[in-house]
């Protein structure tokens, strides 16, 4: 009788934790190549879109790789991800680097926060150019799944 009671209590606790969202949820798989756009919310030009690429690798909940953007004169450039994570479907990326625009160097940082549903990500973000902050929305589609074993 006692073991049945303990089994029932354990089962109820497991159900309560599961329904309450307390058990860890497996992270979405975001590894691979992603192609999309970001759309400026305000400055520099409200509503303007810009290409965005993501080359992501993933180790459990940690994400690394590069964020590709378009610079002046439609020159592509990449920023290395300095902090990246995925928690359930929630993705958070921060990247930084230097954009060489002619003889001028610009320090660029970007943050992306959003949700992944498997082959589509969408969210909001900010980009700072030499400390001047701009806001945008973004979306991307998985275009190159990771190679087996990645």
WOKA-V825621 format. One record per backbone hydrogen bond with DSSP energy under -0.5 kcal/mol. CO is the residue of the C=O (numbers start at 1). NH is the residue of the N-H. E is the energy in kcal/mol with one decimal. If there is no record, write none. Layout:
BEGIN
<<CO	NH	E> <CO	NH	E>>
END
This chain:
BEGIN
<<1	5	-1.9> <2	6	-2.4> <3	7	-2.3> <4	8	-2.2> <5	9	-2.4> <6	10	-2.5> <7	11	-2.5> <8	12	-2.4> <9	13	-2.3> <10	14	-2.3> <11	15	-2.2> <12	16	-2.6> <13	17	-2.6> <14	18	-2.4> <15	19	-2.8> <16	20	-2.1> <17	21	-0.6> <17	22	-2.2> <17	23	-0.8> <18	21	-0.9> <25	88	-0.6> <28	30	-0.8> <31	146	-0.6> <32	56	-2.7> <33	143	-3.0> <33	144	-2.1> <34	54	-2.2> <35	141	-2.7> <36	52	-2.4> <37	139	-2.1> <38	40	-0.5> <38	50	-2.0> <39	137	-2.1> <40	47	-2.9> <43	42	-0.6> <45	48	-2.3> <48	40	-2.5> <50	38	-2.3> <52	36	-3.0> <53	68	-3.3> <54	34	-2.9> <54	56	-0.6> <55	66	-1.9> <56	32	-2.7> <57	64	-2.3> <59	61	-0.6> <59	62	-2.1> <61	86	-1.9> <62	59	-2.8> <64	57	-2.6> <65	81	-2.7> <66	55	-2.4> <67	79	-2.6> <68	53	-2.1> <69	77	-2.3> <71	74	-1.2> <71	75	-0.5> <72	75	-0.8> <74	76	-0.6> <75	71	-3.6> <77	69	-3.0> <79	67	-2.6> <80	96	-1.9> <83	94	-2.3> <84	63	-1.8> <85	92	-2.7> <87	89	-0.5> <87	90	-2.2> <88	28	-3.2> <89	116	-2.2> <90	87	-2.8> <91	114	-2.4> <92	85	-2.6> <93	112	-2.7> <94	82	-2.6> <94	83	-1.7> <95	110	-2.7> <96	80	-1.1> <97	108	-3.0> <98	100	-0.6> <99	101	-0.9> <99	106	-2.7> <100	102	-0.8> <101	104	-1.9> <104	101	-3.1> <106	99	-3.2> <106	108	-0.5> <107	130	-3.4> <108	97	-2.1> <109	128	-2.8> <110	95	-2.6> <111	126	-1.4> <112	93	-2.9> <113	124	-2.1> <114	91	-2.8> <115	122	-1.7> <119	142	-2.2> <120	117	-2.6> <121	140	-2.5> <122	115	-2.5> <123	138	-2.4> <124	113	-2.8> <125	136	-2.2> <126	111	-2.6> <127	134	-2.6> <128	109	-2.1> <128	130	-0.6> <129	132	-1.9> <131	133	-0.6> <132	129	-2.2> <134	127	-2.6> <135	41	-2.6> <135	42	-0.8> <136	125	-2.3> <137	39	-2.9> <138	123	-2.4> <139	37	-1.8> <140	121	-2.7> <141	35	-2.3> <144	33	-3.0> <147	150	-2.2> <150	58	-0.5>>
END
